Amino acid sequence: MAVTNAGRAVVLGGSMAGLLAARVLADTYRDVVVVDRDDMSPGAEARRGVPQGRHVHGLLARGQQILDELFPGFTEEAVAAGIPTGDLGELRWYFNGRRLSPATTGLVCVSATRPLLEGRVRERVAALENVTFRDRHDIVGLVTDGAHSTVTGVRVQGQRPGDAEQVLDAGLVVDTSGRGSRTPTWLEEFGYERPEEERIKIDLSYTTRRFRLPDLSVLNGDLSINPVSSPSHRRGAFLSRIEDGLVTVSLTGVLGDSAPADLEGFLAWSKTLPVSDIYDVLQDAEPVGDGATFRYPASVRRHYERLRTFPAGLLVMGDAACSFNPVYGQGMTVAAMEAKVLAGHLSRGPVPQPLEFHRDVSGVIDVPWDFSAGGDLGYPEVEGVRNAKVRTGGAYMARLQAAAVHDGRITGTFMRVAGLVESPQALMSPRMMYRVLKGSRRGKQTAAA
């Protein structure tokens, strides 16, 4: 059965990238349909399509700013609902086993679980009159014209027994179906080239448990405690205050290392971290629920912008274009930035030119990809090209983090860049480089004393 309606856009995938794409498309299209295989009804449970949903998530500062632009009052409503927030630079950050000097940046960190944050965005999108959800529907394939030069719709099928396949005609299809996206396969079937893929194999693991603390004062007012993994200290963790007075703790391992999910093993593993803060907080904490482990084999970037030809009426965003190592917390924020790119292209016409769009999206991806890929290539075992840019950047970042232990101004700038609010050039100004050089020397003298 075909369902037709002029002026329709279809979004493949209803996670954050898909929701934000739908929000932007709703300003242009009369009808926006979001298709997802999961149950999208209200609720705060982690979805099957987001396997990392139970683990600590980061919404970087730029992502929070864009959510407030797309959904006015979003952060205020989150605070009113009891979601903890704080200044990104004032969190308890540890790099290479040493705490960075705190800094007030004015950048808001929203500390909510992924299901709750995504659920609040979904509520705002679902409230738009021209957006509908086709949840519990499988995406069967794309529909094109006879020459495969234009995508004209999507074939979908409900998951209930006896559900018939349907065709959703569309003027524009946006693939936000995640790292398992079938667009490369579809392109090949239609006679196009597959995009080049870049992979950084990190074999990351997250093991997460939730706890109720007998007294939140044990956190000393901190929203989060983050001993970040590094080549010198490979085990890391994120402890975040979340909704309902709970804390969630994700222990991170790289290159095959993984914390146990059982309580005894979890606590024992936390004692092996480079600092004792996490274990100290959890000693008297009450566990809430069971532990869960998630493995992330590799960051994957698909270079659609390098293709010579691409069918009209199809765009790729979110993890379908680039899946980042989640330890850097970039995915949701990059999806928000890509939604802004989409809005800019839609302002020039309802069907963006795909290669131009993908080139602009690639420009958004470049900085966070260099940041995370460069960090992962700091591990000697990780395969990848270590050109002069990567080697120089890694050496400078090590000096910068050492200097930030003593200099809050460096911490503040670093957080603004890591939060994707400022350009990396802010870390390379003559004044900043002088502070880094001076501070890193001080760090060496302190360590030798």
N, C-alpha and C positions, 0 to 999 in steps of 0.2 A: 504494500500500500504506500503510495507516495503522498507526502504532506508538502504542500507548496504554499509559499507566501513570499511575495516580493519584499525585498528589504530585510532579509534575514541574515544574521551571522551565527555561525555555530562554533562553539569552543569545545575542544576535545580535552577533557580533564578538568576537574573542579577543585584542585588544590589552590594554593595562594596565587600562583601565576595565572591560572584559569579564571579565578574570581576577579582578579584585578584587570585582566583583559576584558572580561564581561562588563565590568563597571565602566571602562573607557568606551567600549563598543556601544553601550547603551545610549551614549550621547549622539551617536550617528545613525544606528540601525533601529528600525521600527520593532524588530523582533530579535532577541538574542537568546539562544538556547545553549545551555551548558550540559554536556553529556559526560556522565561518569559511571563507572561500574560499581562504585560503592553506594551504600545507603547514605544519603546526604540530609536526612531528616535531623531536626535539632537534637543536640546532645554533645557531650564533651569527651566522647571516647575516641581513641586513636583509630584511624581508618586503615583498612588493609592496604589501600593504595599509598599510604604514607608510612612505610615500615619504621621510619625513625621518629614517628610521632610521639612515642612515649618518653623520648629522651630530651635533655636540655636543648632548647633552641634559642638562637639569638636573633633579635630584630635590631639590626644596626640603626644608627641614628638617622641616616638618610631614608631608610625604610619607614621609620616612624614619622618623619616629616611628610613623606608622600602619602601615607595613610591619612594623615590629618588634612592634606589637600584634597584627596579623593572623597573622604568621608569626614566632613567638618565636625569637630568635637570628638573625634574618635578617642584620643588620648584622655581627654577630660572624662568621658564616659567610662573608660577603663579604670581610671583612678576611683571614680565614684562607685564602681562595682567591686572595689577591693583588690584590684590587681596592683601589686607593688611596682613602683617605678623609682628610678634614681638617676644620678648623674653618671654617665659612662666612664668618666675619668676618675670617679671616686670609688669604683669597685675595687675589691682586693685582688689586684693582678700580680701574678708571679711569672716571670720569664727566667729560664735558666736557674730556677730555684731561688730567685731574689725578687723581693717585692718592688714594684715600680712606685715611685713617689706619687701620691694621689694628686689630682688636679681637678679643679672645677672647670668644666667645659661648657655647661649649658646644654649639652646633648642628652636627651632623655633616653634611658634604657627601660623598655617595657618588659617586665619579668613575668610572663605568663606561659603556661604550657602551650604547645603547638595546637592541640585540639581546641582549647578555649580561644586562643587568638584567631585561628582560622574560622571558628564558629561565629565569632563576633563579626568578622568580615563577611562571612556568608549571609548572616542576618541582614546586613546593610545592603548587600547586592540583591538578595531575594526580595527586599522591600521595593525594588524598582519595578514599576508596572510592566515594563517591556522585557523583563528577564525571566525565563523559566528554566527549571532544572529537569533533566531526564536522568535521574539517578537509577541505579541498578539496571543500566543498559550497557551492553558491550558494543564497542566500535568495531564494525565488520570491515569497513574499508571506505575509500574515497570514491566519489563519482566525478567523472570528467567528461568533457566534450569528446567528439570522435577523434580528434587529433591529440588528445591528452595535453593540450596547451593551456587549458583552464580547468580548475577544480570547480565543480558546480554543486557539490553537495556531499553528503556523508550517508553511508549505510549503517544503521544501528539495529540492535535487536534486544528486546527486554529479556530478563533472566527468568521470568516465570515460565513454567512448562506451557508450551503451546503458543508463546509469543511469536508473532510473525516479524520477519525483517521489514524495516521501514527505511524509506529514503527521505532524508531531510534536505531539501533543496536550499542552497545558500549562495549569497553573493560573495561571502568571505568565510573561510574556514581557518581557525587559529588552533594550531597543535600545541597544547600545553600538557600533554599526556605523560611527561616525565622522561627519565632516562631510558625507559623501555619503549620510547616512541618508535612507531613503525614507518615514519616518513622516509627514512633512508631506503627501506625496502620498497615502499610504494613508488618512490622516484625511479628506482631501478626497473620496476615492473612497467612503468610508463615510458621507458626509454631514455631516462635522464641518468646522469652520473650520481653516484652516492657522494655525500660530502666527505671530505677528509676528516679523520678523527685523530685527536690528540689525547693520549692517556697518560696519567701519572698514577702509577700503582703504589698505593700507600698501605693497603690492607689494614684499615682503621677498624677498631671495635669500640662500641659504646656499651657499657653495662650500667643500668640505671635502677635506682630504688628511690622511693619517697619515704620521708620521715616527718614525724611531728616532734618538735623540740619541746622539752619541759619549760623552757624559758627562752624567748627570742633574744634576750639580752646577751646570750652567749655569742651572738654574731657581732656584738659591739656596734650595732647600728648599720652594718654592711648589708647591702642587698645581695651581694654575690662574692664568692671566694673562688678564684680561678688560677690554680697552678697549671699553667699551660705546658703541654709536652713540647720537647725540643730535642735536637740530636744529643745534647748533653744530659738531659733528664727526660727519658722517653715516656715515662708514665705521667699522665696528666689527669685533671679532674675539673669539673664545673659544679659548684654548689650554688643554687639559686633559690631565694625565697620566691614562692609562687602563691597563687590564690589559696584561700581557705586556711591560712596560717601554716601551711606546709612548706617543707623544703624538698627540692628534688636534687639528686646527686648523680651525675654521670661520670663514671671512671673511664678514661680513654687509654687505649693501647694502640701501638702501631706495629706494622710489619709482623703481624700474626700474634702479638701479645694481646691477652684479653683477660679482664677481671672476671672472677666467678660471680654468678647471679645470686647464690645463696647468701644469707645474711652473714654467717661466720666468715666465709671466704671473701665477701665484699669488704668487710671491716678490716680483715687481715691485709688485703691488697691495698686498702687506703693508707695503711701504715708505711707502705713502701714509697709513697709519694715524696718528692723532694722537700716538702714542708709538712708539718704535723697538723696544720689548721683544720683540714677536713676530718681527720680522725678525732681530733680534740672535740669538735662539734658533735660528732655522731656517737661518742661513747655512751651517752645517757639518752639518746634519742629513741623514740618509739617507731619501729618500722610500720609503714602503711602499705599493704599489698605486697605482691611478689616482685622480684627483680626481673629485668628483661635485658636481653643482649641483642645488639644490632651490629652487623658487619657491613663495612663499606669498602669494596675492593679497590676502586680507582676513580679518580676524577676524570671526566670525559667531556671534551669540547668538540662539537661538530661545527666545522667551518662552512656553513651554508653561504657565507658571503664570498667564498672563493669559486663557487659554481659559475659556469658561463651562462647557463640557462636554467630556468625554474618556472614551474607552471603558475599562471596568474590565479589569484583567488585563494592562495594558501600562504600562511605565515607560520613560523616556528618560534616559540618563546619558552622561557623558563628552563627547567632541567632537560627538556627535549632538545634545547640548543646547547646548554652547558650545565653539567652537574658538578658542583664544587664539593671539595672535601668539607663536610659539615662542621668540622672543628673550628673553622674560621667564621661561621655564622653568616655567610654571605648570601645564601640562596634566596631567601624571601626578599631581601633588600634589592638584589639585582632584578628579581621579577618585578618589583615595584618600579624600578628605574626603566625597565623595558616597557612597562605599561605607559610611562610618560612618553617614551619614543613612539609607541603606537598611537597615542593621542595626537602627537605632532603630525604624523603621517595622515591620520584620518582627517585632520583639519584641512588637508589639501585635496581630499577626495575619499570616497567610501571604500575604494579598493586600492590599498597601497601597492606600489611597484615592489615586488618581493625582494629582488636583489638589492635595491636601495635600502629597503627596510632592514634586511639582514646585515648590510654593511654598518648601519647605524647601531643596531643591536650589538654587533661585534665590538664597536667602539665602547659600549657600556661594559662589555664583558672583559675587555683588555686589562684594565687596572686590577680588579679583584682576582682575575686569573693569574696575572703575574705575581700578585701578592701571595696567593695560596700555593701556586705551583712552585714559586721560588722557595717558600718555606719548606715544602715537602722535599724538594731536591737538596735541602740541607742534610738529609739523611743519606749517607754514602750508599746504602743498599738500594735506594729508590732509583729506578732506571729513568733516564731522560737526558736531554741535551743541556749541558751546563756551559753555556756560552759566556762571554765576558760580562754581559749584562747580569746574568744570574749570579756569577761568582762575585762580582763587585757589589751587587745588591745585597747578597747574603752577608758579606763581610761588613758592609756598612750597617745593616740592620742589627748585627750582633753588637757593634759598638754603640748604636743608638739605644738599644735595650739596656746595656750596661750603664750608660750615662743617665737614663731615665730613672734608675734606682735612686739617684741623688737630685734630680732636677725635674720638678713637676711641670715646668713649661714644656720640656721635651715630651713628657707623658701626655700632656694635653694635645699637642700637635699630632703625636702618634695616634691618639684615639680619634681625632678628627679625620685623619687620613684612613685609618682602619675602618672607621664608621662610614666611609665613602662620602663624607661631606666636603672634604678638601682634596685637592690634587696631591699626588705624591711629591710634586715639586715643592710643597710646603716643607718637606723634610730635607730638602736639598738647597735651601737658601744659604748664602754665605754665613749669616748670623746663626742659623740652626746648625750648620756643619761645624762652626766654631764651638758651639755649646756641646755638641756630641763629642768632638775630639777632646775637649777639656774634661768633660764628665767621664768619658771612658778611661782616660788616664787616671783620674781620681779613683775609679773603680778598681783598676789594677793595683794601685798603691794600697787601697783598703784591704783587698784580698791578700796581698803579700804581707801585711802587717800582722 
